[in-house]
């Protein structure tokens, strides 16, 4: 079998990372990547996260652009770029020309002129501007609307996106100009031409940003484009006052990324479990052994009580949980007439360890939170056989659903919702940005869920279904990966991203988190049969995925206490620290496709071991777990610091024995 290439090890596909062009507009730094402007910064203060043109079809699928005729003119304090872009999917065919200018006075303009080449329906065509959370959340804003100027403060907690007349509502009225006053005294001014724009809090879907978008949702969707219809838009970004960086302000991008360790807290790690494999195959002896070593707190089984297969699914889940040595997390999807299935379920749960029951109704699950009537029905049938077991409600949709419809707490012992980072974008940088928003979902849920446990179930790389779809999707192409499968599941990137996700949810205060599945192309390891589409999902039979090791490194740390491990550049490096007795463990993750130097500070002196999961060790970790565990480097920590270089998308585990 052909070995994995370096790029396949990095992120599951055999292609190099996208080109990133660094540009200057007076005092501002900006990056150009595949048609987008990203990370507009004044030294190390991020002013704007991203400016891009979005084309989304009738089901809100993002249609990627095919770029051509790129021209870049760049100097020390200005730039000019032009390119052509074409989007095509089904009946949709849209072509546009881009003109981008960065000026010596710090003004940046992006103009789009396009035309529909066919008649088609769509939900959005036009600019989106992403504003970073740091320095923006909690800041005052001013906007110019058709009805006059308005002002307010952007919420620190996640602002709900409420519904009116079946349509999503923005944070405030549609506008043509937006000014945000940051804590540093800089006001970020964004002016728009060609359409009215609105703002939403994308943390509802765990994106790490506020988004300004067109066209106003209040106009409804989908829209209709006629062949030949033209589209013209312009976005201009400036800062007020124009500020030159002082001579003492220097970017530290070339210096090691500093991570500082804090003191132990009373905050525990969340209880971590995994989902039953959706492929439906039984586990083999090797898979059982490997999963048992991770010591999961629970195994999630989804039971759709209106389907004829639910009882067989339950029996398989009970058997699998016993083999691994863990409890079940039961997600029950009720139909209107589920009393008889609930009685049957009751008869099968005697003596079965159940960590919690999460209750949904099939029609409500993706669109809102569980109604009290369904909570009461399950409690009536199962409380006797599961005394003391938490019966939770919530949503099987995004956090947005929970946030716009807070649950009826009197009926619940806890609250559950799902997370995935790809509701809006699928590139690696956007997924990394989404890590930040996960913590805010838990903090926001805490604000209205009082002291009830928060259960994030499940975390997946891709959405399990298209919640935004308004029409039936085209049949699955058997030569393509299913929509819920991400080719990066078997990659180093997935492991590094999971470290960041786990740290974000842990510090948010999540009580329980369910990640991925046990085996298969949504799991921790490949099946013995291997990938059904080897040319698309580049695992080999029995491969232990890098993400497995994130959980293996933490096995047995269920009672460990968290320690703060703050990164000065969380888009580059993140980590998670915990201590149990004399064992201090630090998980470190490089979130970029370049090597990064790391300086760990405030470490206790002592004997340490370092295990590294990267492009050099992946082959061993994937095929011979016992040999990989023996592959460690001994370190003596003196002076409270350690410095080393993490390879692209590397995950490292530093274990220190402290006195």
VOKE-249697 format. One record per residue (C-alpha): x, y, z. Coordinates in steps of 0.2 Angstrom, whole numbers, plus 5000, padded with zeros to 4 digits. Each point is the difference from the previous one (the first is absolute). Layout:
<sites>
XYZ
...
</sites>
This chain:
<sites>
500050005000
500750174995
500650095016
499250175005
500850164993
500550145012
498550104995
498849855002
500849985018
499750195003
498250014994
499449854990
500350064983
501550004989
500250184996
501050145007
499350145011
499350154991
501150144996
499950155012
500650174994
500550125013
499550184996
500250185007
498850145000
500950145009
500149955019
498949844997
500549834996
498849884990
500149834992
499349954984
499449824998
499049924986
499050164997
499850055018
500850145010
500449935017
500650065017
500150194997
501150055014
500950155008
501549925007
499349865010
498250075002
498849914989
498850134992
499149894988
500049814998
499549984982
499250084985
499349884987
498749984987
498749865004
499049914987
498749885009
498749904991
498249975003
500549885015
501350125007
501449894993
501650104997
500549994982
501950024998
500850114988
501149964986
501350144999
500950064984
501050154994
500850055016
501050155000
500950075015
500950175002
500850025017
501150135008
500650055017
498450105005
498749954986
499349874989
498949974985
499249834996
498949944986
499349834996
498549914992
498949875009
498749884994
498749905011
499149854992
498949875008
498449924992
499150144992
501050145008
501350084990
500750175006
501650094994
500750165008
501650114999
500950065016
501050165003
500950025017
501050155005
501050045016
500550185002
501450095009
498850085012
499349835006
498450004990
499649834992
498749984986
499349844992
498950014985
499049864992
499150024982
499149844995
498649934989
499049845000
500349904985
498449895003
498450025008
500149935018
499450015018
501250045014
500050065018
501550125000
501150084987
501250135007
501250065013
500249945017
501150085013
500649915015
500450095016
501149925013
499249965017
501550075010
499950195002
498350004991
498849915012
499550125014
500550154989
498850154995
499450014982
499250134989
499149964983
499250104987
498349934995
498750064987
499050065015
501550105007
501549975012
499949875014
501249955014
500249865012
501249875008
500549834993
499649875012
501449915010
499049845001
499349934984
498550104993
498649894995
499450004982
498250015003
498649964987
498650114994
498749944987
501149854997
501650104996
501550035010
500250185007
501750095001
500850085015
499450174995
499250084984
500750004983
501450124996
501250084988
501350055012
500749925016
501250075013
500749905014
500950085014
501449895007
500750005018
501750064992
499250174995
499949954981
498450014991
499849874986
498950084986
499249894987
499050084986
499049904987
499350034983
498849904989
498949935013
499550015018
500949905013
499549925017
501049925014
499949845009
500949925014
500949854992
500449925017
498349934999
500849874988
501750015009
500850114986
501250125009
499350164994
498650124997
499450004982
499450154990
499149934984
498850044986
498649994995
498850045014
499249845006
498350105003
499850004981
499949815001
500949864990
500349924988
500350144987
499849984981
501450064988
499650024982
501349964987
501150154997
499550095016
501450105007
500650025018
501150145006
500750025018
501450095009
500749995017
501150135008
500949985016
500950145009
500650045018
499750165010
501150085005
501349944988
501449935011
501849964996
500849865010
501250075013
501849954999
499849905015
498649904992
500749854991
499249844994
500649855009
499549884986
501849944998
500249975019
499649845009
498150005004
499950015019
498949895010
499850045019
499549875013
498950065014
499649925017
498849855002
498250045001
498449915007
499449984982
500049824994
500249934982
498349974992
499449825000
500549944982
499249874990
499849944982
498549964988
499549834994
500749974983
498750044987
500649874988
499249875011
501449875000
500549915016
501750045008
501449884998
501249955014
501350124996
498850154999
499249955017
501749995008
500550174993
498450095005
500149925017
501750085003
499350174997
498849975014
498550104993
498750065013
498549954988
499549934984
498650104991
498649904991
498750094990
498349915000
498750064988
498549925009
498950024984
501249894990
499949814999
501949985003
500150095017
499949855011
501449924990
501050165002
499850005019
500549825001
501650034990
500450155011
499749915016
501249864994
501350134994
500050105016
500249845010
501549954989
500850175003
499650015018
499050165000
498250065002
498750054987
499550184995
498349974993
499350134988
498149964997
499150074985
498249985004
498550004988
498350055005
499549825005
501649955009
499149935016
500149824995
501950014994
500450095016
499349855010
501049884989
501550105003
499750005019
500049815000
501850004991
500850125012
500049905016
501849995007
500750104985
501150155006
499350164992
500950165002
498650114994
498550004989
499750144988
498350024994
499550074983
498450004989
500449964982
499150164993
500750115013
501849945002
500950104986
498950155002
499850045018
500149935018
499149865007
498250035006
499649965018
498649884995
501449884992
501150025016
498549955011
499649854989
501749935001
500250035018
498349915003
500649854991
501949995005
500250085017
499749835009
501349904990
501250145000
500050085017
501150155002
500550004982
499950184992
498650024987
500550154989
499350104986
500650124988
500350004981
500749894987
500350154990
501450145002
500250105015
499050144991
498449905003
500349995019
500450185001
498550064991
498949895009
500749975018
499349845008
498749985013
501249965014
498749935012
499849844989
501849974998
501549935010
501250074987
500250094983
500749934984
500550074983
501149954986
501650094992
500849994983
501250134993
499450004982
498350084999
500750144990
501849964994
501149854998
501850054998
501249965014
500350185006
498150035002
499949845010
501450065012
499050165002
498549905005
500949935015
499850175010
498150004998
499749835008
500550075017
498850144998
498549884996
500349925017
500250175009
498450074992
499049845004
500550025018
499350175000
498249934998
500249815006
500550055017
501049865008
499349864989
501449894992
500450054982
500249854988
500850034983
499549854990
500649984988
501650094993
500349954982
501150084986
498650014988
498150035002
499149845002
498650074989
499650164991
498950095012
499850154989
499449904985
498350064993
499949874986
500449824998
501949984996
500649914984
500349815003
501749955008
501349974986
500849835004
501750064994
500050145013
500150015019
498450015009
499650185005
500349965019
501849934996
501550115001
501649934992
501050095013
499349885014
501549894997
501350145000
501150095012
499050154998
498549925008
501049955015
500750185002
498250074998
499349895013
501350055013
499450184997
498249955001
500249905016
500950155008
498750124994
498549905007
500949955016
500450185004
498250054995
499449885014
499249864990
499649855011
500049874987
500649994981
499749864988
501350004985
499849924983
499749814999
501049845005
500549944983
499950044982
500250164990
499150105014
501049925014
501649975009
500749864989
499649914984
499149844999
500949844996
499150014983
500750174996
499350154992
498649974987
500750144989
501949985002
500350134987
499050135009
500349955019
501849965001
500149885015
500649824999
499149855009
500250015018
500850175000
500050085017
499650184997
501050145008
498550065009
500049845010
501650055008
499250175007
498849895010
501349875004
501250135007
498650055012
499549825005
499849985019
499950195003
498250015003
500250075017
501450124995
499950185003
500350134986
501450135000
499950154990
501249994985
499850164990
500750034983
500550174994
499549944982
498649885001
499749994981
501849934999
500249895016
498849945013
500249895015
499149915014
500849975018
499349895014
500749935016
499649845009
501149965015
501850024995
499649994982
499950164990
499549984982
500150134986
499249974983
500750124987
499450024982
500750094985
498550064990
501050064985
500849914985
501750085005
501249955014
499850115015
501250035014
499249995017
500650075017
499149935015
500150105016
499749995018
500349815000
500449905016
501849935000
500049814999
500249854989
499050014984
499749894985
499450074983
499049904987
499850074983
498749964987
500650084983
500449954982
501549915006
499149895013
498349984993
500449844990
500549915017
498650085010
498749944987
500649824998
500949955016
499350105015
501049905013
501650054991
499550184998
499650015019
501949955003
500550144989
500350145012
501450125004
500650035018
500250185006
500650095016
499050165003
501150135008
499650195002
498249984996
500150004981
500149884985
500250054982
499849894985
499350004982
498349924996
499949944982
498550044989
498449945008
501049915014
499249955016
501249975015
499849945017
501150065014
499949905016
500950075016
500149915016
499950145014
500549985018
</sites>
